[in-house]
Amino acid sequence: MNSQCPRILFLIPYFGCWPFWMPFFLESCRHNADIDWLLFSDCPIPDNVPGNVRIEPISFTDYCALVSQRLNLKFAPQAAYKLCDIKPALGYIHADRLTGYDFWAFGDLDLIYGNLRRYFTAERLAGYDLFSTHERRVAGHLCLMRNTAKKRQVFMQIKDWEARFTDQAHHALDEGAFSRIFLWRKNFPKPLFDLVGKFNPWRRRSEFTEAFSTPGGVIKWHDGTDRFPHQWFWNDGHLTNDRDGDREFPYFHFVCWKRNQWPLMPQPSVEYIETLAAESSWVVDATGFHRGEL
């Protein structure tokens, strides 16, 4: 790794059962060898975990106790989905794991990474302290923050954060209330939105740029239309699609297919998934993961 490259660690707690696409997620991490992932989970450690991914076994109860201790409150959710609300606090909760890292990130597992360093270049990372891949909100599925005490504690600016962390409701704080710290009047027309942002010190040190990672959602495609890609091609760590030629994307968030189409499909066998994920290229579409012409 280039010594000038800022070091990045993703922090992802995940409990329950690994999703069927986990081998593809891990392979896409493997091809970003100079970025690290630390997962906290009660799931069995998968075979062939890349060297840059560490999975720390811990029960959901014990993890919640750790969060309670670090935040000095009672964090005891009944559902693991509540963990989404505390994503902005993960750098504070796990500050002891961030020694030597320039940035920490929170994110999700329902995505495939492309070449992250091609997008998060050293020059880009030098310019700001927070990076969201959506233009008008913090992207809960991928957000980078500089590893400073100020950025590890910025979640404490969320209104009533302690009460909202400790109740049982899911508030989507990672994309809602956390976004509002950085983005004022997010529904203003762009010139006014940008003007208002100049008066917000948190915004001035943050980059909110649409990376077009989540086709099928409410955000139009980069040409302003609803004509989204139908297939995504992963080839030795490079991510393209059937709509944009050779244009590479930093990652593909397939939440819409996961939520709408994939539950209607028969789940592929573990053997099929593991065999395909180990190959140098594969295709993702509304029916799942496949071999295909790239």
N, C-alpha and C positions, 0 to 999 in steps of 0.2 A: 504494500500500500504506500502511495505517495505520502511522505511525512507531512506535506502541507495540507493533506486532506483532513478536514474536521472529522472527528470520530463521532459516530451516531449509535445510540442504543434505543431500540424499541422495547417498551414495557407493555406486556399484554397478559392480564389475568384471564383465564378461561376455565370454566368448570362445567362438568356434565359429561358429554361424549364428543370426541373429535368429530367434526363434519367429514362427510365421505371424501371431500376434495382435499383433505389435509396433506396428502403426499404431493399434490401440485403446489400448494402454498409453500411447503418446505423446499421443494426444488427451486422455486423462484427466489427463495431466500439464499439458497446455496450459490446461485449465480450473482448474488450481491455480496461477495465474500468479504469485502472490507466494511460492511455494516453488520452490526450485531443485533440479535433478538434475545430477550429474556422473557420466557413465558412461565407463569405460575399456574399450576393445574393439578387437578386430581385425576386426570386421564392417564392411561398407560403411556409410557414413553414410546413413541413410534419407532419402527426400525429405520435405520439409515438416516438419522437426524444429522443435518449438516453441522460442521464444526463451529459455524458462527451463530448457531441457535442453541440456547441452553434452556432446558425445560426443568424447572424446579418443582419437585413433587410437594404438594401441600393440600390439605383438605380445605373445603370451602369454609368450614367453621374456623379453622386455624387462620386462614387468610383474613377473614373478617375480623378476627381478634387482633391480628397484626395491624390492620387498618385502624381499628379502634384505638390501639395503643399509640400509633404514630400521629393520629389526628386529635387525640385526647377527647373522644366522644364515643358513643355506643353505636357502632355500625353492625347491625344484625339483620340484613335483609332476608326475606324468605326465598326470593328468587335471585339467581345469579345475574339476571339481566340488569339488575340495579347497579351492577358494576360500571355500566356505561356512564352513570352520573358522576362517578369519581375519577373518570379518566384524566381530567385536567389536574387532579391532585397526585397522580402517580409519581411524578418527579419528586414531590415532597415526601410521599410515603416511602419511596425507595431511593432516597438520596444517598444511602450507604452503598448502593450499587452503581452509582454514576461517576465514581472517581476515575479520572482520566478521559472522560467523554466530554466533547464540546457541545453536543446536542442530545436531547432525549426526545422520544416520540411516543405518542399513543396511537393505537389503531385497532383494526379488526382482522379477522381471519377470512372473511368472505371476499377475498381479492387475490389477484395474481400480480406479482411485481414484475416490471420490466427492468430496464437498466436505470436504477435510481440515481446513480452518480452522474449520469448524463443529464438528468434534470436538476438535481440538487448539487450543482457544481460548487467548487470551493469559492468561486467568485460570487455566486448567488448567495451562498450561506454567509459570506462576509457582510452582506448588506443589511440584514435584518435579524431580529431575535425570535420571531415566530413566523412559521410558514404554514399557511393553509392552502389546500388545493381546490378550494372553492372561493369564488370572488366575494360572496356576501354572507358567508358564515364560516365558522371553524368546521373543518371536515372531521367528523368523529372517527372516520375510518383511516385518516392519516393526517397527523399534525405534528410538526417538529417545533421544539422550543430550545433556545439556548440554555445550556446548563449553568444557570446563575441562580443565586438565592432569590433574586427578584422574580425570575420567571418560574421558579419552583413554587413560589408562594402567590402568584398572581390569581390563582383560583379563589383565594380568600376575598377577592373583590366581588365575587358572586353574592348577590343580595340573599341574606338568610341562608348562607351555604350550610351552616351546621344543621339547622332544622331540616333542610332539604336533603342533605346526605343521610340523615338518620331516620326519616320516615320510610314507609314501605312503597310509596308511589314512585313511578319512573317518570322523571321530569325532563329527560333528554337535555340535561344541563350541559353536556359536552358541546352540543351544537346550538343550544338556545341561549341560556343565561350566560354561558362563558363567552359566546360570540359577542354579546352586547357590551362586554367590557371594551372590546376593540372596535366595534362597528356601531356607530350612532346613526340613527335614521336610515336603516339599511334599505328601506323601500323608496327612498328619494331617487329622482332621476340622477343619472351618473354624474353630471357636472356638480350638482348640489351635494350628492353623496361624497364625492371626492373633496369638495370644499370643506364640508363639516369634518371630514377625517383629518384635515390639517390642524384642527384644534384639539385633537385627541392624542396625547403623548403615547398612549399604548398603541394606537393605530400607526403612528409615524414610524415605529420600530418593527412593524409587522408587514408581511407580504401576503396579500389575499389575491391569488391569481387562479383563474379557472383552468384546471388541468384536463378537463373533459374525461374524467375517470369513470363516470357513472351513467352510461347511456340508458335511455328509457325512463329516466327520472324527470323532474320538473324543469331541469335546466336544458335549454336548447343545445343542439350540437354546435360546433364552432362556426358553422356557416349560417347559423340562425334558424335552421330547419329542425323538424322532428324526424329527419331521415337518419336514424342511428345505424351504426354497424350491426350486421347480423352475425358475423363471426369474428373472433379474435384469435390471432396466431401467436403462439409462444415458440420461439426458436432460439435455443441456446442463450436464454436470458434476454432476448430482444422481443418486444411486444408491439405488434402491429395489428391491423384489422382489414376487413374487406372493403372498407369505405375510403380509406385515406392513404392508399399506396404505401410508400416506404416510411411514412411519418411514424416515429416511435412515440410511445406513451409510457409514462413512468410506472403506471399500474392500471389495472382494470378491476373495478369494483362491480361485481355481478349480482348485487343485492336484488335487482328487479327480477332477474331470472330465478334466483334462489327462492324468492318469495312467491312468484306467480307461476312459472312454468315447471320448475324442477320437481315440486311436490307431486305433480301429476304423472311423473315418469317413474318407471321401475328403477330402483337404486342399483347401480352397477356393483359387480362383485369386488371384494377387496383385492383379489388377485388381478383383475383387469385394471383397476385403478393404479395399483402399485407398479405393474408392468409398464403401463402407458406413461406414468409420471417419470419413470426412469429413462425414457427415450429423450432424444435431443429436441424433439418438436411435437407439439400437439395443438389441437384446435378446440376452442370453447364456443358453444353456441347455446341457443335456448333449450336444446335437448341434452346438454351436458358436455362432457369432455370426450374427444375422439381423436383417432388418427386422421390425418387428412393431408391434402396437397397444400403446401405453403407457397 
